[in-house]
């Protein structure tokens, strides 16, 4: 399946689809619950989303994590490529 790649100059996309962010955060939380500061909720993600509540800034996801290093690892492992299925409205 083709995937959208992050811009090499930025190290990743600045915004991601809300549904993708929710699914990746939920998956990460189930694997690493002690690394998370607060629970993931779709309502909260939609409230911080931009572009008609369809995209969320990756930097806003930092609020879920206890440590900056953990957030950096999450971005590196989960936010570098976004499947095209999530990017229909981008």
DSSP file (Angstrom, degrees, kcal/mol; ACC not computed):
  #  RESIDUE AA STRUCTURE BP1 BP2  ACC     N-H-->O    O-->H-N    N-H-->O    O-->H-N    TCO  KAPPA ALPHA  PHI   PSI    X-CA   Y-CA   Z-CA
    1    1 A X              0   0    0      0, 0.0     2,-0.0     0, 0.0     0, 0.0   0.000 360.0 360.0 360.0 129.6    0.0    0.0    0.0
    2    2 A X        -     0   0    0     81,-0.1    82,-1.2     1,-0.0     2,-0.3  -0.349 360.0-160.0 -66.7 147.6    1.5    3.4   -0.9
    3    3 A X  E     -A   83   0A   0     80,-0.2     2,-0.4    81,-0.1    80,-0.2  -0.940  20.4-114.7-129.3 150.7    2.2    5.7    1.9
    4    4 A X  E     -A   82   0A   0     78,-2.0    78,-1.3    -2,-0.3     2,-0.3  -0.709  35.1-142.8 -81.9 133.6    2.7    9.4    2.2
    5    5 A X  E     -A   81   0A   0     -2,-0.4    76,-0.2    76,-0.2     2,-0.1  -0.682  14.3-111.5 -98.2 150.8    6.3   10.3    3.3
    6    6 A X        -     0   0    0     74,-0.7     2,-0.3    -2,-0.3    -1,-0.1  -0.400  42.6 -92.4 -73.6 155.3    7.3   13.0    5.6
    7    7 A X    >>> -     0   0    0      1,-0.2     4,-1.7    -2,-0.1     3,-0.9  -0.555  31.4-139.8 -66.5 127.0    9.2   16.0    4.2
    8    8 A X  T 345S+     0   0    0     -2,-0.3    -1,-0.2     1,-0.2    -2,-0.1   0.796  99.3  56.9 -63.4 -26.6   12.9   15.1    4.7
    9    9 A X  T 345S+     0   0    0      1,-0.2    -1,-0.2     2,-0.1    -2,-0.0   0.789 113.7  37.2 -75.5 -26.2   13.8   18.7    5.7
   10   10 A X  T <45S-     0   0    0     -3,-0.9    -2,-0.2     2,-0.0    -1,-0.2   0.667  99.3-127.4-100.1 -19.4   11.3   18.7    8.6
   11   11 A X  T  <5S-     0   0    0     -4,-1.7     2,-0.2    69,-0.0    -3,-0.1   0.606  78.6  -1.6  82.6  10.6   11.6   15.2    9.9
   12   12 A X  S   <S-     0   0    0     -5,-0.7    68,-0.1    -7,-0.1    -5,-0.1  -0.773  93.7 -62.0 153.2 164.7    7.9   14.5    9.8
   13   13 A X        -     0   0    0     66,-0.8    45,-0.1    -2,-0.2     3,-0.1  -0.396  32.5-143.9 -70.8 150.7    4.5   16.0    8.9
   14   14 A X  S    S+     0   0    0      1,-0.2    44,-2.4    43,-0.1    45,-0.4   0.749  86.4  31.6 -85.3 -24.9    3.4   19.0   11.0
   15   15 A X  E     -B   57   0B   0     42,-0.3     2,-0.3    43,-0.1    42,-0.2  -0.979  67.2-171.9-132.2 145.9   -0.3   17.9   11.0
   16   16 A X  E     -B   56   0B   0     40,-2.4    40,-2.9    -2,-0.3    71,-0.0  -0.943  38.7 -86.7-131.8 155.6   -1.8   14.4   10.9
   17   17 A X  E  >  -B   55   0B   0     -2,-0.3     4,-2.5    38,-0.2    38,-0.3  -0.339  36.4-126.6 -59.9 141.4   -5.4   13.2   10.5
   18   18 A X  H  > S+     0   0    0     36,-2.2     4,-2.7     1,-0.2     5,-0.2   0.904 108.5  51.4 -57.9 -45.3   -7.3   13.1   13.8
   19   19 A X  H  > S+     0   0    0     35,-0.3     4,-2.5     1,-0.2    -1,-0.2   0.906 110.6  48.6 -62.0 -41.7   -8.4    9.5   13.3
   20   20 A X  H  > S+     0   0    0      2,-0.2     4,-2.6     1,-0.2     5,-0.2   0.929 111.9  49.1 -63.5 -45.1   -4.8    8.4   12.6
   21   21 A X  H  X S+     0   0    0     -4,-2.5     4,-2.7     1,-0.2     5,-0.2   0.919 111.8  49.8 -60.0 -43.9   -3.5   10.3   15.7
   22   22 A X  H  X S+     0   0    0     -4,-2.7     4,-2.5    -5,-0.2    -2,-0.2   0.934 112.5  46.0 -60.9 -47.8   -6.2    8.7   17.8
   23   23 A X  H  X S+     0   0    0     -4,-2.5     4,-2.2     2,-0.2    -2,-0.2   0.899 115.2  46.2 -65.3 -40.8   -5.4    5.1   16.6
   24   24 A X  H  X S+     0   0    0     -4,-2.6     4,-2.7     2,-0.2    -1,-0.2   0.906 114.0  47.8 -69.6 -41.2   -1.7    5.5   17.0
   25   25 A X  H  X S+     0   0    0     -4,-2.7     4,-2.7    -5,-0.2    -2,-0.2   0.905 112.8  49.2 -64.8 -40.9   -1.9    7.1   20.5
   26   26 A X  H  X S+     0   0    0     -4,-2.5     4,-2.0    -5,-0.2    -2,-0.2   0.918 112.6  47.7 -63.7 -43.7   -4.3    4.4   21.6
   27   27 A X  H  X S+     0   0    0     -4,-2.2     4,-1.3    -5,-0.2    -2,-0.2   0.930 113.7  46.9 -62.1 -46.7   -2.0    1.7   20.3
   28   28 A X  H  X S+     0   0    0     -4,-2.7     4,-2.5     1,-0.2     3,-0.2   0.899 110.4  53.4 -63.5 -40.9    1.0    3.3   21.9
   29   29 A X  H  < S+     0   0    0     -4,-2.7    -1,-0.2     1,-0.2    -2,-0.2   0.879 105.9  52.9 -62.9 -38.5   -0.9    3.7   25.2
   30   30 A X  H  < S+     0   0    0     -4,-2.0     3,-0.3     1,-0.2    -1,-0.2   0.829 116.5  39.6 -67.2 -30.0   -1.8    0.0   25.3
   31   31 A X  H  < S+     0   0    0     -4,-1.3    -2,-0.2    -3,-0.2    -1,-0.2   0.799 132.0  23.1 -86.2 -31.3    1.8   -0.9   24.9
   32   32 A X    ><  +     0   0    0     -4,-2.5     3,-1.4    -5,-0.1     4,-0.4  -0.510  65.1 159.1-136.1  64.2    3.3    1.7   27.2
   33   33 A X  G >  S+     0   0    0     -3,-0.3     3,-1.0     1,-0.3    -1,-0.1   0.811  74.4  58.6 -63.3 -29.4    0.7    2.9   29.7
   34   34 A X  G 3  S+     0   0    0      1,-0.2    -1,-0.3    -5,-0.0    -5,-0.1   0.664  97.8  61.2 -75.6 -14.5    3.3    4.3   32.2
   35   35 A X  G <  S+     0   0    0     -3,-1.4    31,-2.6    -6,-0.1    32,-0.4   0.566  89.8  89.6 -83.9  -9.0    4.7    6.7   29.5
   36   36 A X  B <   -D   65   0C   0     -3,-1.0    29,-0.3    -4,-0.4     3,-0.1  -0.696  55.3-165.5 -98.3 142.3    1.4    8.5   29.2
   37   37 A X  S    S+     0   0    0     27,-3.7     2,-0.3    -2,-0.3    28,-0.2   0.803  75.4   9.2 -90.9 -35.5    0.3   11.5   31.2
   38   38 A X  S    S-     0   0    0     26,-1.0    -1,-0.2     0, 0.0     2,-0.1  -0.958  84.7 -89.5-144.4 163.0   -3.4   11.4   30.3
   39   39 A X        -     0   0    0     -2,-0.3     2,-0.4    -3,-0.1   -13,-0.1  -0.368  41.3-115.3 -72.4 149.7   -5.9    9.2   28.6
   40   40 A X        +     0   0    0    -15,-0.1     2,-0.4    -2,-0.1    -1,-0.1  -0.721  36.3 179.3 -86.8 129.4   -6.5    9.6   24.9
   41   41 A X     >  -     0   0    0     -2,-0.4     4,-2.1     1,-0.1     5,-0.2  -0.998  31.7-142.7-134.0 137.8   -9.9   10.8   23.9
   42   42 A X  H  > S+     0   0    0     -2,-0.4     4,-2.5     1,-0.2     5,-0.2   0.872 103.6  58.0 -63.0 -37.2  -11.3   11.5   20.4
   43   43 A X  H  > S+     0   0    0      1,-0.2     4,-1.6     2,-0.2    -1,-0.2   0.902 106.8  47.1 -60.6 -42.1  -13.3   14.4   21.8
   44   44 A X  H  > S+     0   0    0      2,-0.2     4,-1.5     1,-0.2    -1,-0.2   0.923 111.1  51.4 -66.5 -43.5  -10.1   16.1   23.0
   45   45 A X  H  X S+     0   0    0     -4,-2.1     4,-0.7     1,-0.2     3,-0.3   0.914 110.4  49.2 -60.2 -42.0   -8.3   15.5   19.7
   46   46 A X  H  < S+     0   0    0     -4,-2.5     3,-0.4     1,-0.2    -1,-0.2   0.843 107.5  55.7 -65.8 -31.9  -11.2   17.0   17.8
   47   47 A X  H  < S+     0   0    0     -4,-1.6    -1,-0.2     1,-0.2    -2,-0.2   0.797 113.3  39.8 -72.3 -26.8  -11.1   20.0   20.1
   48   48 A X  H  < S+     0   0    0     -4,-1.5     9,-0.4    -3,-0.3    -1,-0.2   0.449  95.9 111.0 -97.8  -1.0   -7.5   20.8   19.4
   49   49 A X     <  -     0   0    0     -4,-0.7     7,-0.3    -3,-0.4     2,-0.2  -0.295  51.1-156.2 -73.6 157.3   -7.7   19.9   15.7
   50   50 A X  B  >> +C   55   0B   0      5,-3.5     5,-1.9     1,-0.2     4,-1.1  -0.607  64.0  53.6-118.2-178.9   -7.5   22.5   12.9
   51   51 A X  T >45S-     0   0    0      1,-0.2     3,-1.0    -2,-0.2    -1,-0.2   0.960 137.9 -38.0  54.4  61.3   -8.8   22.5    9.3
   52   52 A X  T 345S-     0   0    0      1,-0.2    -1,-0.2    -3,-0.1    -2,-0.1   0.855 109.3 -65.1  58.7  37.9  -12.4   21.8   10.1
   53   53 A X  T 345S+     0   0    0      2,-0.2    -1,-0.2    -4,-0.1    -2,-0.2   0.736 116.6 106.6  61.6  26.9  -11.4   19.4   12.9
   54   54 A X  T <<5S+     0   0    0     -4,-1.1   -36,-2.2    -3,-1.0     2,-0.4   0.682  72.5  44.8-105.9 -22.2   -9.8   16.9   10.5
   55   55 A X  E   < -BC  17  50B   0     -5,-1.9    -5,-3.5   -38,-0.3     2,-0.4  -0.943  62.0-160.5-125.5 145.5   -6.1   17.5   11.2
   56   56 A X  E     -B   16   0B   0    -40,-2.9   -40,-2.4    -2,-0.4     2,-0.2  -0.973  28.1-113.1-123.6 139.5   -4.2   17.8   14.5
   57   57 A X  E >>  -B   15   0B   0     -9,-0.4     3,-1.1    -2,-0.4     4,-0.6  -0.518  20.6-135.9 -69.6 133.4   -0.8   19.4   14.9
   58   58 A X  G >4 S+     0   0    0    -44,-2.4     3,-1.4     1,-0.3     4,-0.4   0.864 103.3  61.5 -58.9 -37.3    1.8   16.8   15.9
   59   59 A X  G >4 S+     0   0    0    -45,-0.4     3,-1.1     1,-0.3    -1,-0.3   0.802  95.6  61.3 -62.6 -27.7    3.2   19.1   18.5
   60   60 A X  G X4 S+     0   0    0     -3,-1.1     3,-1.2     1,-0.2    -1,-0.3   0.730  90.9  68.4 -69.8 -21.1   -0.1   19.2   20.3
   61   61 A X  G X< S+     0   0    0     -3,-1.4     3,-1.8    -4,-0.6     4,-0.3   0.663  77.5  83.1 -71.9 -14.7    0.1   15.4   20.9
   62   62 A X  G X  S+     0   0    0     -3,-1.1     3,-1.5    -4,-0.4    -1,-0.2   0.772  73.9  73.8 -59.1 -26.4    3.0   16.1   23.3
   63   63 A X  G <  S+     0   0    0     -3,-1.2    -1,-0.3     1,-0.3    -2,-0.1   0.685  89.3  59.7 -64.5 -17.1    0.5   16.8   26.0
   64   64 A X  G <  S+     0   0    0     -3,-1.8   -27,-3.7   -27,-0.1   -26,-1.0   0.668  94.1  79.7 -82.3 -16.9   -0.3   13.1   26.3
   65   65 A X  B <   -D   36   0C   0     -3,-1.5   -29,-0.2    -4,-0.3     3,-0.1  -0.677  65.5-148.2-102.7 146.0    3.3   12.1   27.2
   66   66 A X  S    S+     0   0    0    -31,-2.6     2,-0.4    -2,-0.3   -30,-0.1   0.855  85.9  33.0 -73.4 -36.6    5.2   12.2   30.5
   67   67 A X  S  > S-     0   0    0    -32,-0.4     4,-1.8     1,-0.1     5,-0.1  -0.938  70.3-133.5-129.1 145.0    8.6   12.9   28.9
   68   68 A X  H  > S+     0   0    0     -2,-0.4     4,-2.5     1,-0.2     5,-0.2   0.867 108.1  57.0 -61.6 -37.5    9.8   14.7   25.8
   69   69 A X  H  > S+     0   0    0      1,-0.2     4,-2.3     2,-0.2    -1,-0.2   0.897 105.1  51.0 -63.0 -40.2   12.0   11.9   24.9
   70   70 A X  H  > S+     0   0    0      2,-0.2     4,-2.4     1,-0.2    -1,-0.2   0.908 110.0  49.9 -63.0 -41.9    9.1    9.5   24.8
   71   71 A X  H  X S+     0   0    0     -4,-1.8     4,-2.8     2,-0.2    -2,-0.2   0.907 109.1  51.9 -62.9 -41.9    7.2   11.9   22.6
   72   72 A X  H  X S+     0   0    0     -4,-2.5     4,-2.3     1,-0.2    -2,-0.2   0.912 110.1  48.5 -61.4 -43.0   10.2   12.1   20.2
   73   73 A X  H  X S+     0   0    0     -4,-2.3     4,-2.4     2,-0.2     5,-0.2   0.907 110.8  51.4 -62.7 -41.7   10.3    8.3   20.0
   74   74 A X  H  X>S+     0   0    0     -4,-2.4     4,-2.8     2,-0.2     5,-0.6   0.936 110.4  48.3 -60.1 -47.7    6.6    8.2   19.3
   75   75 A X  H  X5S+     0   0    0     -4,-2.8     4,-1.7     1,-0.2    -1,-0.2   0.918 113.1  48.5 -58.9 -44.0    6.9   10.7   16.5
   76   76 A X  H  <5S+     0   0    0     -4,-2.3     4,-0.3     1,-0.2    -1,-0.2   0.899 120.5  35.2 -64.1 -41.8    9.8    8.8   15.0
   77   77 A X  H  <5S+     0   0    0     -4,-2.4    -2,-0.2    -5,-0.2    -1,-0.2   0.762 132.5  21.7 -87.2 -26.3    8.1    5.4   15.1
   78   78 A X  H  <5S+     0   0    0     -4,-2.8    -3,-0.2    -5,-0.2    -2,-0.2   0.643 119.5  48.2-118.4 -19.3    4.4    6.3   14.4
   79   79 A X  S  <<S+     0   0    0     -4,-1.7   -66,-0.8    -5,-0.6    -3,-0.1   0.282  82.5  86.8-114.1  11.5    4.2    9.7   12.6
   80   80 A X  S    S+     0   0    0     -4,-0.3   -74,-0.7     1,-0.2     2,-0.4   0.897  98.4  24.9 -78.8 -40.8    6.8    9.4    9.8
   81   81 A X  E     -A    5   0A   0    -76,-0.2     2,-0.5    -3,-0.1    -1,-0.2  -0.985  67.1-160.9-127.5 137.2    4.5    7.8    7.2
   82   82 A X  E     -A    4   0A   0    -78,-1.3   -78,-2.0    -2,-0.4     5,-0.1  -0.968  27.6-116.9-117.3 122.6    0.7    8.1    7.1
   83   83 A X  E >>  -A    3   0A   0     -2,-0.5     3,-1.7   -80,-0.2     4,-0.6  -0.243  23.3-119.8 -57.7 145.6   -1.2    5.5    5.1
   84   84 A X  G >4 S+     0   0    0    -82,-1.2     3,-1.0     1,-0.3     4,-0.2   0.772 107.8  73.6 -58.1 -28.1   -3.2    6.9    2.2
   85   85 A X  G 34 S+     0   0    0      1,-0.3     3,-0.5     2,-0.2    -1,-0.3   0.832 101.2  43.3 -56.4 -32.1   -6.4    5.6    3.7
   86   86 A X  G <4 S+     0   0    0     -3,-1.7     3,-0.4     1,-0.2    -1,-0.3   0.621 106.7  62.9 -86.7 -14.5   -6.2    8.4    6.3
   87   87 A X    X<  +     0   0    0     -3,-1.0     3,-1.1    -4,-0.6    -1,-0.2   0.162  62.9 111.6-101.7  18.1   -5.2   11.1    3.8
   88   88 A X  T 3  S+     0   0    0     -3,-0.5    -1,-0.2     1,-0.3    -2,-0.1   0.889  87.2  36.1 -59.7 -41.1   -8.2   11.2    1.6
   89   89 A X  T 3         0   0    0     -3,-0.4    -1,-0.3     1,-0.2    -2,-0.1   0.295 360.0 360.0 -98.0  10.1   -9.3   14.7    2.8
   90   90 A X    <         0   0    0     -3,-1.1    -1,-0.2   -36,-0.0    -2,-0.1   0.473 360.0 360.0 -82.3 360.0   -5.8   16.2    3.2
